[in-house]
């Protein structure tokens, strides 16, 4: 992913949260590392890229990352090879993530080459080239994957409730979402996805309501198969994240919460959500917006997405928050005008407002308006989503 660099604090927020969400193998918080050091100064890295036109972000997820001896050394070797491919030194940092079933690495690259010019990386290289290089290094360290091992991995995908390589093979074979799997009909066998694997996956999709057998051997796939499966996978990932957040909050002492009590919302819930802020994390791993996990007073655990990190800076973990569509009054109120007065670059921070009020009092300057009401109203607004 290519992002505009140095604008609006997004790059800083991204680095902050990939460190926060990252973990080492022993569960310690992840740290930024680079080509030559195990601990990089994030502020210095951001300052070097502040005037860059863009910033590159990507995730390296080797298929057998859990078997690699050292994911950090692996990443350094990969980045060295990238520099050779691109013909320039790269200014990069990375964080390892071992807090999911698939260990992976977040890499951020500043947007200038070693000559000070805009760094240009072909989209095809980002999409496919990096993956191929990572696969080459994994093969060098772990040895080639045998056909038996590849088939075993495909077998594990039959019952998954997310989009898989088997689904991709079925979609590639289908004609207008129709498949002919009758005996004697030639079936593609690319990537070891043979007829038996395809039929087994079709049976699973049928149980999920995403495929139907119209007559023996003839199948019809849901016309939104990929979208629905990816949404199911995303929902499963969010549920796992919510479980991890609750477990970390309770230090593993509380019973596991029933997912039936989890509520997943968009940017603005249909009804206000009130409760204790349990966690905040990146909505998309390569993005900048945050998602929140709130343990609601209604007995449910809520997941809400799409928050600007600047909105959340002054709200501590464990705070009681209410999240809803911000009310739109018929006309500006005194508190609204005061908030606008103390807004910088479109962002209002209660802490900065409070400091200004205290400074005005020390300097003997009068504060216009009801200070306590204004600040109370302002802080209340901070807990609201700006959507709606």
C-alpha positions as CSV (number, residue, x, y, z in Angstrom):
1,X,0.0,0.0,0.0
2,X,1.2,3.5,-0.8
3,X,0.2,6.3,1.6
4,X,0.8,10.0,1.5
5,X,3.5,10.7,4.0
6,X,4.0,13.3,6.7
7,X,0.4,14.6,6.5
8,X,-2.0,14.9,9.4
9,X,-0.1,12.6,11.8
10,X,-1.3,9.5,10.0
11,X,2.2,8.0,9.6
12,X,3.0,8.5,13.3
13,X,-0.3,6.9,14.3
14,X,0.4,3.9,12.1
15,X,3.8,3.4,13.6
16,X,2.5,3.8,17.1
17,X,-0.2,1.2,16.7
18,X,1.8,-1.5,14.8
19,X,4.2,-1.3,17.7
20,X,1.4,-1.5,20.2
21,X,-0.3,-4.5,18.4
22,X,3.0,-6.2,17.7
23,X,4.4,-8.9,19.9
24,X,7.6,-10.9,20.2
25,X,7.6,-14.7,20.4
26,X,7.6,-14.4,24.2
27,X,4.6,-12.1,24.3
28,X,6.5,-8.8,24.9
29,X,5.5,-5.7,23.1
30,X,6.8,-5.4,19.6
31,X,9.6,-2.9,18.8
32,X,10.7,-1.2,15.6
33,X,13.9,-2.5,14.1
34,X,15.8,-1.6,11.0
35,X,18.6,-2.8,8.7
36,X,21.3,-2.4,11.3
37,X,19.7,-1.9,14.7
38,X,17.2,-3.8,16.8
39,X,15.6,-0.7,18.2
40,X,14.8,2.2,15.8
41,X,13.9,5.8,16.9
42,X,10.4,6.1,15.4
43,X,10.5,9.9,15.7
44,X,13.7,10.2,13.8
45,X,12.4,7.9,11.1
46,X,9.3,10.0,10.7
47,X,11.3,13.2,10.6
48,X,13.4,11.8,7.7
49,X,10.2,11.1,5.8
50,X,8.2,14.2,6.7
51,X,8.7,15.9,3.4
52,X,8.4,12.7,1.3
53,X,5.5,12.6,-1.2
54,X,4.5,9.2,-0.1
55,X,5.3,6.2,2.2
56,X,5.2,2.5,1.4
57,X,3.6,0.0,3.7
58,X,3.3,-3.8,3.3
59,X,3.0,-7.0,5.2
60,X,5.4,-9.9,4.9
61,X,3.7,-13.2,5.9
62,X,5.8,-16.3,4.9
63,X,3.6,-19.4,4.7
64,X,5.6,-21.2,7.4
65,X,6.7,-18.2,9.4
66,X,6.3,-20.1,12.7
67,X,9.1,-22.5,11.5
68,X,11.6,-19.7,10.7
69,X,14.4,-19.4,13.3
70,X,14.5,-15.6,13.3
71,X,11.8,-13.5,11.6
72,X,13.9,-10.4,12.0
73,X,16.9,-11.8,10.1
74,X,14.5,-13.1,7.5
75,X,13.1,-9.6,7.0
76,X,16.6,-8.0,6.8
77,X,17.6,-10.5,4.1
78,X,14.4,-9.8,2.2
79,X,14.9,-6.0,2.4
80,X,18.5,-6.3,1.2
81,X,17.3,-8.3,-1.8
82,X,14.6,-5.6,-2.4
83,X,17.3,-2.9,-2.4
84,X,19.2,-5.0,-5.0
85,X,16.1,-5.3,-7.1
86,X,15.3,-1.6,-6.9
87,X,18.8,-0.4,-7.3
88,X,18.8,1.8,-4.2
89,X,19.2,1.8,-0.5
90,X,15.9,1.9,1.4
91,X,15.1,3.8,4.6
92,X,12.8,1.2,6.4
93,X,11.6,0.0,9.7
94,X,9.6,-3.1,10.7
95,X,7.7,-4.8,13.5
96,X,7.1,-8.5,14.0
97,X,3.7,-9.7,15.0
98,X,3.3,-13.0,16.7
99,X,-0.1,-12.4,18.2
100,X,-2.1,-14.2,15.5
101,X,-2.2,-17.7,14.1
102,X,0.1,-16.5,11.3
103,X,3.2,-14.7,12.3
104,X,3.9,-11.7,10.0
105,X,5.9,-8.5,9.7
106,X,4.8,-4.9,9.1
107,X,7.3,-3.0,7.0
108,X,7.2,0.8,6.4
109,X,9.5,2.4,3.9
110,X,10.1,6.1,3.5
111,X,9.4,7.6,0.1
112,X,12.9,8.7,-1.1
113,X,15.7,6.7,-2.7
114,X,19.4,7.1,-1.7
115,X,19.8,10.0,-4.2
116,X,17.0,12.0,-2.5
117,X,14.6,11.5,-5.3
118,X,11.0,10.2,-5.0
119,X,11.1,6.4,-4.6
120,X,9.2,4.6,-7.3
121,X,8.2,1.0,-6.8
122,X,6.2,-0.8,-9.5
123,X,2.8,-1.9,-8.4
124,X,3.4,-5.4,-9.7
125,X,6.5,-5.7,-7.6
126,X,4.6,-4.7,-4.4
127,X,1.8,-7.1,-5.2
128,X,3.8,-10.1,-6.5
129,X,7.5,-9.5,-6.5
130,X,7.9,-9.1,-2.7
131,X,5.9,-12.3,-2.1
132,X,8.0,-14.2,-4.6
133,X,11.3,-13.0,-2.9
134,X,9.9,-13.9,0.5
135,X,9.0,-17.4,-0.8
136,X,12.5,-17.8,-2.2
137,X,14.1,-17.0,1.2
138,X,11.7,-19.2,3.1
139,X,12.5,-22.1,0.7
140,X,16.3,-21.5,1.2
141,X,15.9,-21.7,5.0
142,X,13.2,-24.5,5.3
143,X,13.8,-26.4,2.1
144,X,11.3,-27.0,-0.7
145,X,7.7,-27.9,0.3
146,X,6.9,-31.5,-0.9
147,X,3.8,-32.3,-2.8
148,X,2.5,-34.2,0.2
149,X,2.9,-31.1,2.4
150,X,1.2,-28.9,-0.1
151,X,-1.8,-31.3,-0.3
152,X,-2.0,-31.4,3.5
153,X,-2.2,-27.6,3.6
154,X,-4.9,-27.6,1.0
155,X,-6.8,-30.2,3.0
156,X,-6.9,-27.9,6.0
157,X,-8.7,-25.3,3.9
158,X,-11.7,-27.5,3.1
159,X,-13.7,-26.5,6.3
160,X,-12.5,-22.9,6.7
161,X,-15.1,-20.2,7.0
162,X,-13.2,-17.7,4.9
163,X,-11.9,-17.3,1.3
164,X,-9.3,-19.9,0.4
165,X,-7.2,-21.1,-2.5
166,X,-9.8,-23.8,-3.1
167,X,-12.4,-21.1,-3.6
168,X,-10.2,-19.3,-6.1
169,X,-9.7,-22.6,-8.0
170,X,-13.5,-23.1,-8.1
171,X,-14.1,-19.5,-9.3
172,X,-11.5,-19.9,-12.0
173,X,-13.1,-23.1,-13.2
174,X,-16.7,-21.7,-13.1
175,X,-18.5,-20.3,-16.1
176,X,-21.0,-17.6,-15.0
177,X,-20.9,-19.2,-11.5
178,X,-21.8,-22.7,-12.8
179,X,-19.6,-25.7,-12.4
180,X,-19.8,-29.1,-14.1
181,X,-18.2,-31.7,-11.8
182,X,-19.8,-34.8,-13.3
183,X,-17.5,-37.9,-13.7
184,X,-15.8,-37.9,-17.0
185,X,-15.8,-34.1,-17.3
186,X,-12.2,-32.8,-17.4
187,X,-11.4,-30.8,-14.2
188,X,-8.4,-28.4,-14.0
189,X,-5.8,-29.7,-11.5
190,X,-3.6,-26.6,-11.3
191,X,-1.9,-26.0,-7.9
192,X,-2.8,-29.6,-6.8
193,X,-6.5,-28.7,-6.3
194,X,-7.9,-31.9,-7.7
195,X,-11.5,-33.0,-8.2
196,X,-11.8,-34.5,-4.7
197,X,-10.7,-31.3,-3.0
198,X,-13.1,-29.3,-5.2
199,X,-16.0,-31.5,-4.3
200,X,-15.2,-31.5,-0.6
201,X,-15.0,-27.7,-0.6
202,X,-18.3,-27.5,-2.6
203,X,-20.0,-29.6,0.0
204,X,-18.8,-27.2,2.7
205,X,-20.0,-24.2,0.7
206,X,-23.4,-25.9,0.3
207,X,-23.7,-26.3,4.1
208,X,-22.9,-22.6,4.4
209,X,-25.6,-21.7,1.8
210,X,-23.0,-20.4,-0.7
211,X,-23.3,-23.2,-3.3
212,X,-26.1,-25.5,-4.5
213,X,-26.2,-28.7,-6.5
214,X,-28.9,-28.1,-9.1
215,X,-28.6,-31.7,-10.4
216,X,-26.1,-34.5,-9.8
217,X,-22.6,-33.1,-10.5
218,X,-23.8,-29.7,-11.5
219,X,-23.2,-26.8,-9.1
220,X,-24.0,-23.1,-8.9
221,X,-21.9,-20.8,-6.8
222,X,-23.3,-17.8,-4.9
223,X,-22.8,-14.7,-7.2
224,X,-21.1,-12.9,-4.3
225,X,-19.1,-15.9,-3.1
226,X,-15.7,-14.2,-2.6
227,X,-17.2,-11.1,-1.0
228,X,-19.2,-13.1,1.5
229,X,-16.3,-15.4,2.4
230,X,-14.0,-12.5,2.9
231,X,-16.6,-10.8,5.1
232,X,-16.9,-14.0,7.2
233,X,-13.1,-14.1,7.5
234,X,-13.0,-10.5,8.6
235,X,-15.7,-11.1,11.2
236,X,-13.8,-14.1,12.6
237,X,-10.6,-12.0,12.8
238,X,-12.5,-9.2,14.7
239,X,-14.0,-11.8,17.1
240,X,-10.5,-13.1,17.8
241,X,-9.2,-9.6,18.4
242,X,-12.1,-8.9,20.9
243,X,-11.3,-12.1,22.8
244,X,-7.6,-11.2,23.0
245,X,-8.5,-7.7,24.2
246,X,-10.8,-9.0,26.9
247,X,-8.3,-11.6,28.0
248,X,-5.5,-9.0,28.3
249,X,-7.8,-6.7,30.2
250,X,-8.8,-9.4,32.7
251,X,-5.3,-10.9,32.7
252,X,-6.8,-14.3,31.9
253,X,-8.8,-14.5,35.2
254,X,-12.3,-14.0,33.8
255,X,-14.3,-16.7,31.9
256,X,-14.3,-16.5,28.1
257,X,-17.2,-14.3,26.9
258,X,-19.8,-15.8,24.6
259,X,-19.4,-14.5,21.0
260,X,-23.2,-14.3,20.9
261,X,-22.9,-11.2,23.1
262,X,-20.5,-9.5,20.7
263,X,-21.9,-6.7,18.5
264,X,-20.0,-5.5,15.4
265,X,-20.8,-2.0,14.2
266,X,-19.8,0.2,11.4
267,X,-18.5,3.7,12.1
268,X,-21.6,4.9,13.8
269,X,-23.9,2.5,15.8
270,X,-27.6,2.5,15.3
271,X,-28.0,3.2,19.0
272,X,-25.6,4.9,21.4
273,X,-23.0,2.6,22.9
274,X,-21.9,3.3,26.5
275,X,-19.3,1.3,28.4
276,X,-15.7,0.9,29.3
277,X,-13.0,1.3,26.6
278,X,-11.1,-2.1,26.5
279,X,-9.0,-1.8,23.4
280,X,-8.1,0.3,20.3
281,X,-6.3,-1.1,17.3
282,X,-5.9,-0.5,13.6
283,X,-9.0,-1.1,11.6
284,X,-6.9,-2.2,8.6
285,X,-3.4,-3.4,9.2
286,X,-2.0,-1.1,6.6
287,X,-4.2,1.9,7.4
288,X,-4.4,4.6,10.0
289,X,-8.0,4.6,11.3
290,X,-8.7,2.9,14.6
291,X,-11.3,0.4,15.8
292,X,-12.5,0.3,19.4
293,X,-13.6,-2.5,21.7
294,X,-16.1,-1.3,24.3
295,X,-17.5,-3.5,27.2
296,X,-21.0,-2.1,27.2
297,X,-23.3,-1.5,30.2
298,X,-25.9,-3.5,28.2
299,X,-23.9,-6.7,28.8
300,X,-22.6,-6.8,25.3
301,X,-19.1,-6.3,23.9
302,X,-19.1,-3.8,21.0
303,X,-16.6,-3.4,18.2
304,X,-16.7,0.0,16.4
305,X,-14.5,1.1,13.5
306,X,-13.2,4.1,11.6
307,X,-12.0,6.5,14.3
308,X,-9.3,9.1,13.7
309,X,-6.4,8.5,16.1
310,X,-6.4,12.2,17.0
311,X,-9.9,11.8,18.4
312,X,-8.6,9.2,20.9
313,X,-5.4,10.7,22.1
314,X,-6.8,12.1,25.3
315,X,-9.0,9.2,26.2
316,X,-7.2,6.7,28.4
317,X,-7.7,2.9,28.3
318,X,-10.5,1.9,30.7
319,X,-12.3,5.2,30.3
320,X,-16.1,5.2,30.3
321,X,-17.2,6.4,26.9
322,X,-20.4,6.9,24.9
323,X,-20.3,6.6,21.2
324,X,-23.0,7.8,18.9
325,X,-23.7,10.0,16.0
326,X,-22.7,13.5,17.0
327,X,-25.8,15.7,17.5
328,X,-26.3,18.5,15.0
329,X,-27.9,21.5,16.7
330,X,-30.1,24.0,14.8
331,X,-27.6,26.8,15.5
332,X,-24.1,27.0,17.1
333,X,-24.1,26.9,20.9
334,X,-21.5,28.9,23.0
335,X,-19.7,25.6,23.7
336,X,-19.5,24.9,20.0
337,X,-17.9,28.3,19.3
338,X,-15.4,27.8,22.1
339,X,-14.4,24.4,20.7
340,X,-13.9,25.9,17.3
341,X,-11.7,28.6,18.8
342,X,-9.4,26.0,20.3
343,X,-9.3,23.7,17.3
344,X,-6.0,23.4,15.4
345,X,-5.8,21.9,11.9
346,X,-9.3,20.6,12.3
347,X,-8.5,18.7,15.6
348,X,-9.8,19.5,19.0
349,X,-7.9,18.3,22.1
350,X,-9.4,18.8,25.5
351,X,-6.0,18.7,27.2
352,X,-4.8,21.7,25.1
353,X,-8.0,23.6,25.8
354,X,-7.6,23.0,29.5
355,X,-3.9,24.2,29.4
356,X,-5.0,27.4,27.6
357,X,-7.7,28.1,30.2
358,X,-5.2,27.6,33.0
359,X,-2.7,29.9,31.3
360,X,-5.3,32.6,30.8
361,X,-6.1,32.5,34.5
362,X,-2.4,32.8,35.4
363,X,-1.9,35.7,33.1
364,X,-5.1,37.4,34.4
365,X,-6.9,37.2,31.1
366,X,-10.7,36.7,31.4
367,X,-12.1,33.5,30.0
368,X,-15.3,34.2,28.1
369,X,-18.2,32.0,28.7
370,X,-19.0,29.2,31.2
371,X,-15.6,27.4,31.3
372,X,-16.9,24.3,33.2
373,X,-19.8,23.9,30.9
374,X,-17.7,24.4,27.7
375,X,-15.1,21.9,28.8
376,X,-17.7,19.4,29.9
377,X,-19.5,19.6,26.6
378,X,-16.2,19.5,24.7
379,X,-15.0,16.3,26.4
380,X,-18.4,14.7,25.8
381,X,-18.0,15.4,22.1
382,X,-14.6,13.8,22.1
383,X,-16.3,10.5,23.0
384,X,-18.6,10.7,20.0
385,X,-17.9,9.5,16.5
386,X,-17.7,12.4,14.1
387,X,-19.8,10.5,11.5
388,X,-23.5,10.8,11.0
